[in-house]
Amino acid sequence: MRQLILIPLLLFIALSGQAREFEGSQLEKITTVNGVPWSIVHLDDNTLLVALRNGNLLLVDTVKNTQSKVAGVPKVYASGQGG
């Protein structure tokens, strides 16, 4: 269970540009997103699907350092801690 919580936390820190050592591991900044990452899923070794708090969904290629916005995502109402 700890690993399931730790992995998204480490990815959030890396994506938010706050790379630092964590229990002997070195984090590496892999990309920068314009917004607040709300959920991150690895599709394969080089591709992430990143849901932002504002409702945008990004397909991120970590090798080419490119991002593309996924179309057809429903609008969200983001307020406070909800999203």
Secondary structure, DSSP 4 states (H G I P E B T S, - for coil): -HHHHHHHHHHHHHHTT---EETTEEP------SS-EEEEEESSSSEEEEEETTS-EEEEETTTTEEEEPSSPPP---BTTB-
